């Protein structure tokens, strides 16, 4: 599952060049990827790879629970380091201890 944003075009290019993604182009400029299909964030938890611009909607406690190897491009609790205010609070607490 590749969602637009957060360098998704770069990820698409890497997958195409690695041979893991072989597009079939239609006459009407459509493009299909055999073995890949779009999935909805809120309802589909059966995926192997999820790339999205934000971590909203990722159910970390459900990753790899269905016997699948699953990978997402976000880390649980990343906002403690990736937002300026939380980074400041955590660095301040670290240096004060």
C-alpha positions as CSV (number, residue, x, y, z in Angstrom):
1,X,0.0,0.0,0.0
2,X,1.6,3.3,-1.1
3,X,-0.1,6.5,-0.2
4,X,0.8,9.7,-1.9
5,X,3.2,12.0,0.0
6,X,6.4,11.5,2.1
7,X,8.5,10.7,-1.0
8,X,6.1,8.0,-2.2
9,X,7.3,8.5,-5.8
10,X,10.9,7.7,-4.8
11,X,9.7,4.5,-3.1
12,X,7.8,3.6,-6.2
13,X,10.9,4.1,-8.4
14,X,13.0,2.0,-6.0
15,X,10.4,-0.8,-6.2
16,X,10.2,-0.6,-10.0
17,X,14.0,-0.7,-10.4
18,X,14.4,-3.6,-8.0
19,X,12.0,-5.7,-10.1
20,X,9.5,-6.0,-7.2
21,X,7.0,-3.8,-9.1
22,X,6.4,-4.4,-12.8
23,X,3.8,-2.0,-14.1
24,X,1.5,-2.8,-16.9
25,X,0.5,0.3,-18.8
26,X,-2.9,0.4,-20.4
27,X,-3.9,2.2,-23.6
28,X,-5.8,4.9,-21.6
29,X,-2.7,5.9,-19.5
30,X,-3.8,3.6,-16.7
31,X,-1.2,1.7,-14.8
32,X,-1.7,-1.6,-12.9
33,X,0.8,-3.5,-10.7
34,X,0.3,-7.3,-10.7
35,X,0.3,-8.5,-7.1
36,X,-0.3,-5.0,-5.7
37,X,-3.7,-3.5,-5.1
38,X,-4.9,-0.3,-3.4
39,X,-6.1,-0.7,0.2
40,X,-8.1,1.5,2.5
41,X,-6.2,2.7,5.7
42,X,-9.2,2.3,8.0
43,X,-10.5,-1.1,7.0
44,X,-7.6,-3.1,5.4
45,X,-5.1,-4.5,7.8
46,X,-3.9,-7.2,5.5
47,X,-0.8,-5.7,3.8
48,X,2.9,-6.4,3.6
49,X,4.2,-2.9,3.1
50,X,2.5,0.4,4.0
51,X,3.9,3.8,3.1
52,X,2.0,6.8,4.1
53,X,2.8,10.5,4.7
54,X,1.5,10.5,8.3
55,X,1.3,7.9,11.1
56,X,-2.4,8.5,11.6
57,X,-4.5,5.3,11.2
58,X,-1.5,2.9,11.7
59,X,-2.6,0.3,14.3
60,X,0.8,-0.6,15.7
61,X,-0.6,-3.2,18.0
62,X,-2.0,-5.1,15.0
63,X,1.2,-5.2,12.9
64,X,2.1,-8.7,12.0
65,X,-0.8,-10.2,14.0
66,X,-2.3,-12.0,10.9
67,X,0.7,-14.2,10.2
68,X,2.0,-11.7,7.6
69,X,5.3,-10.0,7.7
70,X,4.3,-6.3,7.8
71,X,6.4,-3.1,7.4
72,X,5.3,0.5,7.9
73,X,7.4,3.7,7.4
74,X,6.7,5.1,10.8
75,X,7.8,4.1,14.3
76,X,5.4,4.0,17.2
77,X,5.9,7.0,19.5
78,X,8.0,8.9,16.9
79,X,6.4,12.2,17.8
80,X,8.6,12.3,20.9
81,X,11.5,12.9,18.6
82,X,10.0,14.2,15.3
83,X,8.1,17.3,16.6
84,X,10.1,20.2,17.8
85,X,8.2,20.8,21.0
86,X,8.5,17.1,22.1
87,X,12.1,16.9,21.0
88,X,12.9,20.0,23.1
89,X,11.1,18.6,26.2
90,X,12.9,15.2,25.9
91,X,16.3,16.7,25.3
92,X,15.9,19.1,28.2
93,X,14.8,16.2,30.5
94,X,17.8,14.1,29.3
95,X,20.3,16.9,30.0
96,X,18.8,17.7,33.4
97,X,19.1,14.2,34.7
